[in-house]
Amino acid sequence: MVEQNDRAPLLDWAEGPGISVSEPVPAAGEGESSGVVATPDPGVTPGGSRALGFAGCSWTSSPGLSAGDPRRLQVEGDDIVAVFVVTFDTRSGNIVEWCLPQDMDLEGVEFKAMASGSHKVPSDFIYFRKGNFFGLACFANMPVASELERGARMKSVGILSPSYTLLYRYMHFLENQVRHQLEKPGVYTQLEAFYEDKKGVLHTGNGVSTCNAPVHWLPAINRYMYPEMKITHPAGCMSQFIKFFGEQIFILWKFALLRKRILIFSPPPVGVVCYRVYCCCCLANVSLLGLGGAIPESKPFFYINVADIEVLETEISYVACTTEKIFEEKKDLYDVYVDNQNVKTNREHLQQLLKVNSADKDKYRKLNEQRQMLLYSQEVDGDCSGTEEDLFILFFMELNNRLFQTLLEVSASQDKTLTADHVRSMGLDPQWDRNFLMDLVEVYGIDVMLVIDNPCCS
C-alpha cells in the first residue's frame, strides 16, 4: 500500500497566488505553511468525504497582481471537466460504468484509471493523460463473498481536468468515493453533486468562457517554474526520488535536459512512479530567458499502456511510466528505459551518458552537503524557512541556469569557443561530458565551438 506521505501536497516551498478567503481550513498538511489559505470547500460530502480544493488559479496566473485583478483569472477555480467510475467486470473486463457528462469521450480511460496489474494491490492512485486533459483516479480492491465477482470487487473513481496541477486537491475525495462505490455500488449521488459543484469554466484573457483550454504542461525552458510546480509537488517526492536513484540522478538529469523520451517501468502500485515522472521533468527546469522557443517541452504523460502506442510514435519528447513489461521490447518508442534503478538506452550515441563520471559524483556530493547543512540549521537553529524540496529543486535550477548562462555568453562572444575551463565551471567533465554537450547545444540551437581535445563545431 502506498504511504500517506506519498499523496500529500507540498505547498510551502513557493508562494502561491493571492486567494480571497472567508475562513481558513486548519487541516494539517493542506497548505498551512504555504502562505496560501484555503477557503472552506463547498464540496464537503456526508461521512467525511471531501474535495481538497482552493478557490485559486493555475500556474498561468501572474505573480504580483492583486487578487481582484482580472488578469489573474486565467484559470478560474474548479475546472473538472469529467468525473467517472471504472469497474472490473468478470465478463467484459475494465468498463466505464458511470460518468458525467454522459457525452464525454472517455474511450480508453477504463485502462488508464485501472492500471494493468492493479488486482495485485489493495489500493493505488494513477495520474494519466487523456487527449488534451489530465486525469487522476483512485483505485481500490475489496474482497467480497461473491462467486460472480470471483471474490474481489475492483473499482476506480477519477476526474479529468485541463491541468494536472489542480488534481491533487481531490485525492482524498476520490479515495473516499472509491471506497463508497465498493461498499454501495451504483449510488452516485455524491459524485453527481461533486460534478455539479466543481465543473468549472476556463476563462480566456478577454473574459470569454470556453472549455477548450490549452494543455498545461510543465514550463517551457524559458518559463519561470515556481507558480505551477508548487501545487503539484507531493511532500517528500523529490527527496525520495533522489535517494532512490543516488548518483544516477545526474544521468537522468542529462537525458531530461536533452528532452529524450524517458519511459519508467514498475509493477503496481503506480502512484509513486507517477511522481517519479514528475520529478524527472523537474530536473530540467531553467528560469533563464533567451533560449529558443522551438525547444521540445518535457511532457509528463504519467501512466501509459499499450493503447497509447500510436500517440507515443509521434512524440519526440516525453516522460511516462507503465506497468506493462511489453514496452521494453518496443525500443522505437523510447530513448531511455528505467526499470527500478536500472537506467538503460539502446541508442548507441547515448551509451556514454549512462556512466556516472567524476563531475557527476562531485555534484552529488555537493547536493548532499547542502542537504546536511539544511538539516543542521533546522535542528540547531530552528530555521524551518526552507525544506529539502526547496533545496533539491533550486539546486537543479541553479545548475541548469549556470550551464545555459555560460553557453549563451560564449555564443555571444566573438570567437564562440567553449573551453575546458568553461565546461568545468558548468559542473561538467570536459572529456566524459563532451558528447552530452554536443547534443545539448544542438537541441537548444546554441552556436558555440566546442574545443577540448579536438576542435568540433556544433
N, C-alpha and C positions, 0 to 999 in steps of 0.2 A: 504493500500500500504506500502511496506517496505521502511523505510527511507534510504536515500542515504548513511549515515554513516555506515549502516549495511553491505554495499557492499565494502567499502573502504579497500584496503590492508594496513596492518601495516608493514612497512619495517624499522622503525627507532629504533627498540629495540635490534637488533643483527646485527653485522657487516656481510655483505654479501660477497660472493666470489668476487675476482677481476674480472672486466669485461673490455674488450677493448672498448674504446669509441671513437667516432668520433665527436659527438656533443651532449650536454646534452638536455634532454627534460624537459622543465620548468613546465610541468603540475603539479598543486598543488595536494598534496596527493598521488603522484605516485612515491615516492622514493626520494624526495628532501632532506630529513634529514637522510637518511639511510646509507650514505657512499657508496651507490651504485648509479652510474649514468647510466641512461637508454640511450641506443642508439636509434637513430631515427627508428621508426617502419616502415619497408617496407610494412606492411600490411594496411597502411592508405587507406581508400576507399573513393570514392566520397560522398559528403554530410555529412562529419564529422564522418562517421563510421570508427572506427579504432580498431585494436587489441592492447591492452596494453601489450607490450612484452619487455623482457630483453634478450639480447643475452647471457644468463647466464647459470648457472648449477643448478642442484638439490642438495639435501642435501648430496648426495654421494660424492660431491667434498670435498677435504681435505683443511681445513683452513691452511693458512701459505704458500701454494705453490704459485709460481708466476703465473700470468695469462697465460703465454705461456707454462707452464709445461704440457706436455701431460697427466700426472697423474690426472690433474684436470678434464679432459673431460670425466667423467663417463657418463653423460647425456648431449648431446650437443644441445643447443639452443631450437628450436621449435620442439616438438615431438608430434604433433597432429596426431593421427592415424585414426581419422574419424571425419567427420562433417555431420550433418543430420538436416532434418526438419521434425517435427512431427505435424500433424494436427488432429483436431477432425472432423470426418465425421459423419453427422447425421444418415447415414445408417449403416456404418461399425464401428463406434466408433473411438478410437485412432488408427492412422496408421502412418507409416513412409512413407512420400510422396516423399522424395528425400534423397540421401546420396552419399557420396564419401568416400572411394572407393565403387563401386557398389557391390562388392562381400563380403563386410564386414558383419559379422554376428551381426545383430542388433536386434535379437529376444528379445522381452520384453522391449526394450528401449522406445517404444511408451508409456508405462505405467509408466516408471521412469521419463521421461522428462516432462510429464504432469501428475502431482500428482492427486490422487483421490480427488475430491472436488475443483479442480482448477477453475471450472466455476464460483465459488462464488467470486473470486478476480480478479481485473483488470490486475495484473501482479505479477510475482513471479520469483524466481530462485531456482534451485534444484541441489544439489550435490548428486551423486549416484555412485554405483559400478556396473560395468558390466563385469562379468568374471574376467580377470586379468587387467582390465582397470578401470579408474575412469572417471566419466562424470560430466559435468556442462552444464545445459540447462537454457535458459531464456524463460519464458512463458509470453504471453500477450493475452488479451481478448478484442476484439474490436467490438462494436455494428455495425451492418450492416443492411441495408434495403433489406433483402433477406429472402423470405419465405423458400427457400431451405436450408439455413443455420440457420433457426429458430431465426433470429435476432442477432446472435453473431458468430463471426469468431474467432476461438481459435487456436493458433499455438505455438510451441516451437522450438527454434533453439539451437542445442547443439553440443558439441565436446567430444571426448574421448581421454584420454592420459594415459600412464602408471603411472603417478604420479599426485596425486591431488594437490601437492604443486605448480604446474605450472598453474593451471586452472584459478585462479583469474585474470590473465593477460588479459584474453579475455572477461571479464564480460561485459564491455561497448560495445565491438564489437557485442557480441551476443544480447545485448539489442537493439542495433540499427538494427541488422539484423532481429530480430523477428518482429519489427515494420515495416520494409521494406517488409517482407513477407506478413504481414497482408494487407498492402496497395497495394502491387503489387504481388499477388500470382503467383507462377510459374516462377519467374525471379530469377535465381540462379547464375547470372554472378559473383557477388561479393563473394559469398560463394565458387564458383569454383576457383576464383583467390586466395582467402584466403587459401584454402586447398593446392593448388599448391605451394604457398609461405611458408606455415607453416608445411607441412608434413615433419616430421623430422625422422632422423635415429639415433637410440640409439647405442652408441659405447661401446664396452667392453674394458677392460684394454689393450688388445693386438691390438686394432685398428680395429678389425673385426666388421663390421656393422651387426646389427640384429634388428629385430622388436620384438623379443621375449624376452623383458626385464623383470627383476624381478618386482614384485609388490612392490611399495614403501609405506609401512605402516608407522604409527608413529614409533618412535625409539623403539628398543628393550630396555629392562630395563637397560642394561649396556651400552647404547649408549649415547653420548652427544647430547643434543637435539637442540641446537641453530641453526645449519645450515639449518635444514629442517623446523623448526617451524616458522622461521622468515618470510617466504614468503607466509604462509598460513593464518596468523592471521589477521582478519579484525579489523580495528581500533575500539576500544571500546567494542569488543566482550567479552573479559574476564571480564571486569568490569561490563558490563550489566548482564552477566551470574551470577556473584557472588551477585550482588544486587537483582537479580530476586529470587534466592534461599535462600539468607540470611544465617542463621546458618546451614541450611540443606546442605550447600555446603560440610560440613565435613562428612555428611552421604554419599553423592556421592563420596567423596574422598576415603572413606574406600572401597566402592564397586569397584571403579576403580582400587585401589591397589590390590584388591583380584581378579581382572580380571573376574568379573562377567559379565553375559550377560545383558546389560542395554538397554532397549527399551523406547524411549521417544515418547509419543503421543501428537499430536497437530493438530487442524484443519488448513487448509491453511490460510495464506501463510506459506510455509515450509522452506523458505530460512534461516531465522533467527534460526529456530530449527536445521537446518544442522550445524550451527555454535555452537549450544549447544552440539551437538555430538562431535565436535572437542574439545571444551573446556573441556568436561568431560574426554576425553583422556589425555588432558594436565595435569590434576590433578595428574596423576600417573608417571610423569617424574622423573627419577633418573639419576644422572650423575656419580654414583659410579661404579667402576669396581669391579669384583669379585663375582657378583651374578650369579646364574646358568643360563646356556644358554638354558635350556629346558622350560623356563617360557613362558606361552602363551602370545603373544602380544595383546595389546588392540587395536583391529581393528576397525577403523571408517568405517562402512558400509554406513553412511549417510542415504539417503531416501530409504526405502524399501516398498514393497507391497506384496500382497498375492502370487505373482509369486516367491517370494524369500523364501517361507516357506521351500522348500526342501533343500535349501542351509543352512538355519539357523539351521535346525535339526542336522547338522553335526558340527556346530561351538561350541566350548567350551568357547569362549570369544569374545565379540563384543560390540560395541556401535552403535546404529542406531536410526532412527526416522521414524515415519509413520503418515499418516493422516487417516488410516483405523482402526476404532474402534474394528473391529473383532479380532484384535491381542490380545486384553485384555483377551479374552476367551481362547486363546491358551497358557495356562500357562506353558506348557512344552518347549516353545520356548525361554523363558526369565527367568532370576532370579530376575530382578528388573524392575518395570514398573513405569514410571514417567508420570503423567497426570497433566499438568500445573505445580503447585508447590507441588503436592501430590506425594511423593515417597513411594512406597509400594512394598512388596515382599510376595510371597506365600510360600517361603521356611521357615519352622519353625525355623531352626537354625540361620537364618539371621534376625529374627524379632527384636532381641535386638539391632541390629545395626541401626534400624530406629529411635532410641531415641537419641536426642541431649543431651549429658551429660555435666558436668561442665567443663571438659577439652576441649570439642568442643567449648563451649561458650568462654572459655579463649583464644583459638586460634583465634576465630572470632574477639574478642576484640583487640587482638594484630594486626591482619590484618588491621582492621580499623584504629588503632592508627598509623600504618606505613603509611597508605594512607593519613591520615590527616597531618602527618609530611611532606610527599612528596608535598602535595598541598600547605602547608605553605611555604616550601622552594622555590617552584615555584613562589608563589605570592610575597613573601618578598624579597628573594634573587635573583629572576630571573633565578634560576637554572632550566633549561629545559633539562638537560642531561638525565634525567630518565622520564619514563612515568608510568601511572598506570598499563599498561600491563606488563612492566618490573617487577614492584613490585609484582604483583599477581603471575606471572609465577615463579619468583625467590623465592617467599615465599613458594610455594608448593614444589619446587625442593629442597630447603634447608631443609624443614620439612621432606621430604622423605629421603634425604641424611642422616640427623641426625638419623632418625629412623633405617635405614638399617645399618648405620655405627655402631650403638650401638649393634644391633643384631649380626653383623659379629664379633665384638670384643668379645662379650660374647660367641659366638660359638667357638672362637679361644682360650678361656680361659680353664683352667684345669677342673673346675667343671661345666662349661657351664650353670650356674644358672642365670636366669633372675629375678631380684628382683623388688619389688615395686618402689624402687628409680630409677632403670633403666627405668621402664615404665614411670614414671613421667618425667624423663629427655627427653623422646621421645615425650613429649606433649600429653600423653595418660592418661586415668584414669585406675588405677590398677584394679578396680573392674568392671566397666562398659565396658571397652575395652578388657577384658580378652578373650572373645570369638573371637573378631576380631584378637587379637594377635595369638591365637592358630591356626586360619585359615591361617593367614599370613605366619607364619613360615612353615606351611605345604605346602602351594602353592609354596613358594620360596625354599623349601628344606634346611632351616636353622636349624642346630642341636643345640637347646637350651632346657633347662628345665625351665618351667615357674613356679616359686614359689612365689605366692602372698598370697592366703588364704590357699589353699591346693596344695601340690606338683602335678604337671601334666607334664608328658613327652609328647613332641610333635615330 
